[in-house]
Amino acid sequence: MGQLLNIAPASRWRAFFVLLFAMAVCTAGSRAAQSGPSALPPLAQTGKPDAAGARALLERFRATGPAGDYYLEFELHALPRRGEEKVYRGKLWGARNEQGAITRVEVRDSAGQIHRWLLQNGATAAAWSRAAAGPPGPLADGALLAPLIPGVELSAFDLLMPYLYWPDFELTRIDRIRGRPAHTFVFRAPVAFTKAHPQVAFVRAYLDTQFNALMQAERLDANGQVLTTFSLGELKKIGEQWMIKSIDLRNETSRDKTRFLVTAVALGLDLATTLFEPARLNEDVAPPRTDQLVRLAP
């Protein structure tokens, strides 16, 4: 197994890209409703769930995911506050095993080298990486918050979203995010996590009250200062389902941003289990057939 990441156990873990589908269970009307007025009165708190209700909301969110295996092609658009935009292309394969969701990710850097990661979710989460030159190996605990490749605001922490399973959490209030009411959760980092990553004390996440979709998440320091922001972007309808087309990740200190943009999707696949073995990160994997892919226009 790979390096343990000081992530609290949970019965059904899921990786960041599985959550893409959970966040996309919306309708055309819900997408239009997100563009409401910029200045609206505070929402009433009379309908805020109690502790048991908050836990049920989280459990329902964790249990949501696609049926069957799947494949994504994506672009990472690095958008620095100063400097030119850079685009990195990647691929992702996702499935489930007896431990939970498992995801294989690869990204090509600016030098044309391919970097790969394997993310195992479950009662004991683990991650492995394979750099552009070198054998696969467990991802070091200290690398959890580091950029996957230099110049992007995307880390293994963003892929795994471990805060959704931290045991110390509270549903604090109902807020309005992009014109829609959302349950505001505050997750307090476990002691083991703060020892390894003292810069992060809390994560604040907003779940849409109607669709239980993750609209935004923020990492905060001990003083409540927002360090990074993850926010839901554009949606795209494939068949009868709305799914994520873009997500923004922003460093609130540097103001640099990375946009995750899905460019192609294949659902309902039957992937070989050997594809998700850590030792196989050295091997190239062919994408699905062209006729299985749904291309998403820019």
N, C-alpha and C positions, 0 to 999 in steps of 0.2 A: 504494500500500500504506500501511498505518497505521504508527504509531510502533513501532519495534522495542523489545522489552521486556527486552533483555539476558538472554534465555532460551536455554539451550544447545540446539543443533539436535538433532532426533531424527527417525527415519524415520516414526514414526506417533505424532503428538501427539493428545491428546484433551482436551476441555474438562471442567470439573468435572461438568457435568450428564450427559455421556456416561458418566462414571464411576459415576453413580447406578446404571446398569444393571449395570456390571461388579461393583459391590459387592453386588448383589442375587441373585447366583446361589447361592441357599441352599435348604435344605429345611426343612420344619416342624420336624424333629428338631434341625437346627442352631440354629434360633431358640430352642428350648426350652433347649438346652445352654448358651446365653449367660448364663443366670441361675443359675450355680453358686454354691457357698459363697464368702463374702467373704474368708476366710482359708485359703489353700491353700499347700502347700509349693512352693518354686521348681521350675521345670521343668528336667529334665536337658537339657544342651546337646550331647549326643552326636550328635543328628541334624541339627545346624545345617549348612546347605549351605555349600560353599566359595565362593570369589569367583565362579567360573564359574556355579555353581548359583544364586547370588544374582542375577547378571545375567540368567539365564534366567527367574527368577521375575518380575523387573521387566518384561522384554520380553513375557512372557505376559500380565501385567496390563495393560500399555499397549495390547496388541492386542485386548483384549476390548471389545466394544461391541454395540449393537443393530443388527439387520439392517434397513436402510431408514431413512427419515426418521421423525421423531417430534415430538410436541408435548406440553408439560406446562403445567398451571396450578398455581400454588403460592401459598402465603402465607409471609411473613416475619413471625414473631412476635418483636418486640423486647421483651426481658424484662430491664429494668434492675434492678440490685440495689436501687435506691431509685427509686420512681416507678411510674407506671402502665404496664401493658402496652399496646403499640401494634401494630396489624396492618397490613401492607402487602401488597397483592396483585400478582401478576405472572404473566407468560406467557413461554414459552420454545419456540423452534423449533430443531431440530437436524438436521444432515445431514453429508455428507462431500463434499469436492471433491478435485481432484488434489493439493492440499497437505495434506489431512488433515481432521480434524473442524472444523466451523464451526457456531457457535451464535449465535442472535439472542435477546436477553433484554430484557424491558421490565418496569418496576416503577412502580406509581403511588404517589406520596408522600402525606404527610398533607394537603397542600393540593390534592390531586387532579390534580397535574401528572404527566405520564408521562416517565420517563427510559428511554433505550434504550442498549444496548451490542451490539456485534458482536465476536465472539471468533474469530479464525482461528488454528487450531493447524496445525502442520506443521514443516518444516525451519526456517522463519523465522516465528515466532509474531508476531502483531500484534493490536491491539485498537483499536476505535473507540468513541466515545460520542456521545450526543446528549442534552444536558441538557433540562430542562423548557422552556426558552426559548433557542433558538439552533440553529445548523446542526450537522450531524455533523462530527466531526473526530477525528484520532488521539488515543488516550488518552496523556497525558503520562507519562513514565517515573516521575515522582515520585508519580503518582496510583495506582500499582499496589497499594499497601497501604492506601489510603484507603477509608473506607466508601463503598459505592456510593451510598447516600443517608444523610444524617445520622440517627444513632440506631440503626443496625443494625451488627452485627458481621460483615459480609460485604463482601469486596473483590474486585477483579479477580484478585488473587493466589489467592484461594480458588476462583474459577471456573476458572482456568487450571491450577492445581497445577503450576507449573513445576519445583518441586523434584524431581518424579519423573523428570526428565530432566537434572538436574545431574550432570556426569560424575564428581564426587568423592563416592562413597557407599560405605557399608559395612554389611553385615548383621552386627550386633553380637552378638545373642543371640536366644533364644526366650523370650518372656514370656507371661504370661497376661493377656488383656484381656477383661473381662466373662465370665470363666469359660472362655474358649477360648484355646488356644495360638496365638501369633502371632509371625511373623518380625519382629524389630525392626530397621528400617533407619535409619541416620543419614546425612542428605544435607548436605554442606558447601556453603555458598553460594559461587558463583564470585566472583572479585575484582570484576568489573564490577557484579555485583548488590550486594555489600557497600558499594561506593563510593556507590551511589545510595540504599541502604537499610541503613545501618550498624547499625540496631537488630536485624537478623536475621542470625545467623551460621550457624544449623543448622535443619534440620527433621527431626523424628523421626517415623517413620511405622510403623504396625503392620499387617502383612498376615496375615490368617487362614491358618494353615498348611494347612488342608484345602481351603478354597475360594478361596484367594488373593484374598480380599476385604479392602478397606481398612477396618479397624475404627476407627482413630483416627490423628490426625496432630497434632503439636505444633510450633509455632514457638518457637525458643529463641534467647536472646542469647549473647554470647561467653562469659558466665559459666555457661552452662547453665541459666539461669532460664527457665521456660516462660512465654511471652508470651500465646499463644492456643492453644486446643484445639479441634480438629474431631473430633466423635465420631458414629459411626453410631447412629441411633435405631431407630425402629420399622420393621418390614417389612410388606409387604402382598402377598398372592398374587393375581396376575392370570393367569387361565388356569392354565398349568402352571409359571409362573415367579414366584419371589419377587422383589420389587423394593422399593426404598427408599420409605418413606412419610415419614420425618422424619430430619433431621440437626441436631445442635446445634453452634453455634459460640460459644465463650466467650472473653471477654477476661479473662485470669487476673490482670491488674492491677486493673481496675475491678470485676471479677466480674459485669459485664453479659453477657447472653447473647442470642443470636438463634436461633430455631428455624425451619429451613426445612421446610415441610410441603407435600407434594404433595397436591393436591386432585382432579386429573383428569389422565388420560393418554390419548393416542392414538398407536398404534404402526402401523408398516407404511405410512406415508404416502409420497406422491410430491410433494415440495414444489418450487415453481419456484425455479430458481437465482437469479433476480433478487431474491428475498426477502433474500438474503444479500449484497447489494451495499451498501457503506457509505453511498452517496448515498441509498439507500432508507430509511435510518433515520428520515427525516422523515415517512414514510408509515405510515398505519395498515394493519395486516394482520388480516384476519378469521381467527378460530380455525376448526378443522375443524368439520364438521357435528356436530350433537348426537349422532347415531347412531354416530359414530366414537369418541366419548369414553367412557372408563370412569371413572365418578365414584368417588372414594375417600371413604368415610364418615369423618367426624371421629373 
